[in-house]
Amino acid sequence: MTDDWLLPSGHSPAFLPENSALRRLPRAPKRPRPRDFMLSRFESRALAYDCFWHLDGRRILLVGPPPLNLWREVRRARYLALPSRTALYPSFHVSTSVMLTELPGAPPDTTSIAIEVGNVALELPVGANISPLLAGRRVLFTMSKDNELAWIREWAHYHAAIQGADAVILFDNGSTRYSTAEIEATLRTVRGLHHAAVISWPYRYGATDLRVLSNPYYGLFLQIASMSVVLRRYAGQAYGILNCDIDELTATPAGSTVFDLAHQSPHGLAVMRGQFIEALPSPEATHRPYIHRDFLSRRRDPVTRLSRPRKWALDPTRPWIADLGVHPYMHWIEGRPWFGKTQPPGMFHWHFRGINTNWKEHRTDATHLAPGDVELDEQFAAVVQSPQFRQE
């Protein structure tokens, strides 16, 4: 472990003040919604979650939610580089759930950006680009809230031991059970990790908006923005990046890794579906709380054990990714080339029902399963008995 094991994790958010009349409204704002939707779930005030230098050192990027009804004010906003007070003229790269604001021409000595939006004045420190520190690394990242530290360690250990991950970026969405320092200490115990960043990301996660049936997930701004921060600030020179939740472990054929399969694919993008592992601890399980290796059972029926949403791994150095109109989402990459994704044979992820805080749905209840419904997942059982996994 070297002195630079812990990567910089500060960021520069910009939020409209509580007393400002400016507010982001949901799509179709006149449709009725539950009272707590606007009060505590929908992100109405965030303008940016982070502000940092582009990898090329000639531009500054802001990553935040799309403006929606605030487009007029955002287009008219004024941007000044400080301390020079150089006027900057933005370009906007907008997607359904995220926007990158590109500010070219900032002097090299720029330390912060002054923004005037409507009658609101804000100042954002400009962060460094971390990508050179992760050049050539295999980067695993996720967002997490209040997941057991033992789960986080098992997730990181598996991907380091089996998939060759050597750097982790974890966005902590306001956990109350432990501090970010405790997460860092947990990751330090994982053999094979050369770098980690634990970023305090305590903002509104967002909520499914059932009043917009064409895309009820558009309001999940925070997690989608975190993916652009990883791609544009942390991992632009990495060998590969893998998005995988704490309850997911990636599987590949023997002799390969998910990072190699992405790197070797025609466009640098490999995708995979999942298979559920049921919340039935094996009789030999001794860990408390149970961790991934304690769950070895899957549904016999291949249809009912399928987890359909795709996950992805990406080679971020491909030329098409330099386009700021490319936006990573949870289950796809917006702006990828036509026929740009590859689904390698034998690549998938295990999705563990028992590794869950039940924040979204009650997944950890297995009482409805009969003994004949499940069988041993022999591939996962073999992995947890393998020498590389057992060497911790």
N, C-alpha and C positions, 0 to 999 in steps of 0.2 A: 504494500500500500504506500503510495507516494503522498507528498504534502498536498497535491492538487486533487486528491481523491474526491473531496466535496466541492462540487461545482457551484458557482454563484447562483443564487436562487431568488434574488430580489427582482421586483418588477414594478412597473409604473402605471397604475390604473388611473383613469379619469372618469369621474361620476358627476352627473348633474346634482347640484345641491338640493336638499330636501325642500327648501323654500322657493325653488325655481318653478315657474309655470310650465317650463318645457318638460315633456315626458314622452317617452316612447310608448305608443299604443299597440296593442296586438293587431294582427290582420283582422279585417271585418270588425272594427272596434265596437260597432253598435249591437252586435249580437250578445245576448246575456251570457254571463259566466259566473261560476261560483264566487262568492265574496272574497275568499282568500286568494283567488287567482292573481288579482292585481296587487293585493296587499302584501303578499309574502312570497309569491312564486314567480310571476312574470318579471323579467328584468326590464324595468322602465327607465333606469337612470344611467346605466353604463354607456359611456362613449368609447372607451378603450380599456382593455385589460392589461395591455403592455405596450411599451414604446421602446424601440431599440434600433441600433444601426443594422442596416442590411449587411450581408456578408461581404459585398463589394466595397464597403466603406464610403460609398458616395451617396447613399440614400438612407433615409430614416423611415421605419415602418411603424404604424400603429395597428394593432389587432384588436377588434372589438365586434360587437353585434352589428347587424345591418341597421340602418337608420329608420327604416319603415316610414312613419309619418314625419320624421324629423329631417327628411331629405332637403327641404328648402333651407333650413338653418345650417345643416352640415355643408351644403354647397357654398353658402355665403360665409362660412367661417374663415377667420384670418389666422394664419400660422406664422410665427416668428421664431427664428433660431436665436437662442441666447447663448452667450452674452452679446453677440454681434448685432442683434435685432434685424437680421437679414430676413426679408419676406420670402416665404416658401409657398409654392403653388402646388396643391395636391392633385394626385390622380387617385381615383377610387376603384377598387377591385371588389365588386359586390357579389355575394352569393345569397342564397335563401337565408342562411343562418349565421353568416360571418362576413365581415368586411375588412379588407386591408387598405389602409390609407398610406399612399406612397408619397414621401416628401423628398424630392431630389434637390440637389444644390445647396445643402447645408454646409457651412464652413467646417473644416476638420476640428476646430476647437469648440464646436457646439456641445453644450452640456445639458441643455434642456430646451423644450419647445413650449412657447406661450401660445395658447389657443383662445380665441374669442368666438363663442357660439351664442348667437342671440345676445342677451345681456349677461352672459356668464363668462368669466375669465378664469382660465385654468393654466397651470404650469406642470409639465411632465418632465422629470429627469429622463435622459436618453441612456438606456442601458447598452452595455457592450454586446457584441455578437459572440456567442460562446462556441460557435461551430469549429473553429480551429482546434479547440481543446478535445473535440470528439472526432477529429479526422480519422477515418478508417475504422471507427468503432462500430460495434453491433449494439444498437440502442433499443432498449425495451422501455415502453412508457405506458402510463395509465393515469386515471384520476380515481381517487378513493376517498371515502368518508367512513370513519369509525370501523373499518374492517379490522379484524383481529391482527395484531402484530405478527402472530405465528403464521397467519395466512399470507401476509405480505412477504415474510421471509421464505416460505415454501414456494411461492410464485416466482420470486427472484432466483432462489436456489435452483429450481427446476430449469428455468430458461438459461441460467449460466452453465449448469452442468450438462444439460442435454442439447440445448440449441446454440450454445456459444455466446450468449449475450454477455457483454463485458461493461455495459453502462446502463444505468437505470435513471429515468426521469419520472418522478411521481408528483402529481398535483394533489395536494391535500385540500379537500373541499370543506374545511371548517370542522375537522374532527374535534370532539369534546372528550374523548376517552384517553387521549395522550397528546403529546406535543410533537411538532415536526422534528425536534431534536431526538425524540425517542424513535421515530421512524428512521432517521439517519443512523442512529446507533444500531437498529435492527439490521439495516442493509449492510453496515460495516462487517457484520458477521458472515456475510455470504462470500464464499470462496469464488474467486474468478472475476469479481467486479473491480474494475479499475477506476470507475467514476460513478458518482451519483449526485443527483440534485433533487431535493425535496422542496417543492414550491408551495408556500401557503397561498391558497386559492379559495378564500372563504366566502365567495359571492353566491348569489342565487343560482342554483343549478338550472332552473327553468321548469316548465311543466308541459305535458302533453295538452294541446289545445283542441278539444273535441268539437269546437265550433268551426274549425277549419279542416274539414274532412279530406281535402285534397292533399294536405301534408300536416297532420296534427303535431308533428315533431319539430316544426320549424323553430320553436321557441327555446330549444336546448342550446342556447348561445354559448354557454360557458365551456362545456366540454369540447364543442367544435372549435372554439377559439383556441383552446389549449393545444389542439393538434397543429394549428398554424404556427403557434409559438414554438412548438417542438421542431417543426419542419424549417421555419425561417430563422429562428434564433439559435437553436441548440444543435441541430443535427444535419445542417446543410452539406457537410463534408463527410458524413458517416458512411461506412460500408453499407449499412442497412438500418432501417427502423421498423419496429414491430409494435403495433397497437394491440394490446391484449389486456382484458380486465383481470382483476385479482382472482376471479372464479374461473379463469380460462387458462389452459395450458396447451401449447401448440405441439402437434405431432407431425413428424415427417418420416419418410422411409429411412431405414438404417443407412448410415454413412452420409447422410445429408443434414443440413440445417435449414431452417426457414429463411435465414439471411442469405445463404448461398443460393437457394432456389429463387429468391427474388432477384438477386444480383445476376443470375444466369438467364433470367427470363428475357424475352425479346424487348420489352419496354420497361423492365425493372419493377414490375408490379405483380406480385403473386397474391392470390386471394384463396380463401378456404371457408368451407362451412364447418359446422360443429356437430358434436355428438354429446348428448347429455349423459353425465354420470349421476346416478340417483343418490339421494341423501340417506343411504343405508350404510352405516359404518361396518367394516368387516369385524368378525369376532376377535381378531387379533389386535384391533386398534387400542392403543394405550394413550394416545395424546389427548390432552384436555386444554383447550378445545380441540376437537377433531380437526385435522388438516387434510389437504388434498389426498395424500397417500393412504388415508384411512378409508377412502371411498373407492371401491373397486367394482361396483355393480352397475350394469347398464340394462336398459330394456331389451328384451329379446327381439321385439319387433323393430326392425330398422327404421320404419317410418316414424314411430312414436319417440324414438331416441334422437331423431334429427333436430338439431338447432339450426334453423334456416339462415338467419342473418350472417352475412359474410364478414370475416375479419381480413386484415391485409398486412402485408409486409412490403416495404418499398426501398428501392435504391434511390436515395435522394439526389444523387449526382447526375442523373440523366438530364439531358438538355431541355426536355419538355417541361420539367418541373421548375425551371427558372422563371417561367411565366407566372406572374403573380395572380393570374386568373385561375390557377390550379389551387384547389382548396380540399384538404383531407377532411372527410367526415367519418363517423363511426364505422360505416359499412361500405363506403366507396370513396373514390377520389374524384371529385368534380374537376372537369377539364382534362382528364386523361385522354390520350389519343384513341381514336376508333380502334376497336379490337385490342386495346392496350393492356388488358389484364389477362393473366395466365392462371389457371387453376391446376397446379401440378398434381399428378396422380399420387395418392397416398398422403397428401398434406391436408390436415384438418385440425380442429382444436377440440379438446375435451372441455365441456361446460359443466361445472360442478354445482348441482342444486344445493348441496350441503354447505357450500362456502358462500354464505349469503346472510346479510343482516335483515332480510325480508323488508327492505325499505320500499320496494316497488310492488312485490307480490310475495305471497307466503310460499316460498320454494322449498323450505327445509322439512316440510311435513311429508313423510313417506308412509303414513299409516294406511293409505289407500292401496298400496302395492301388495299383491299376493306373491308368495314364494315363486310361483311359476311365471310371474311377469318378468323376472330379471335373470341375468346370467353374469358370470364373471367376465369383465373386460380383460381378456388375456394380454392384449398389447400393453395396456397401462400397468397391469400387474407385473409384467416383465420389466417395464421401465423402472418401477420403484424398487425392484430387486437388483437392478444392474449396478455394477461396480462404480460407474461414473456418477450415478445418482446418490448412492449410499456413502460416497466419500465426501464428507461435509467439512 
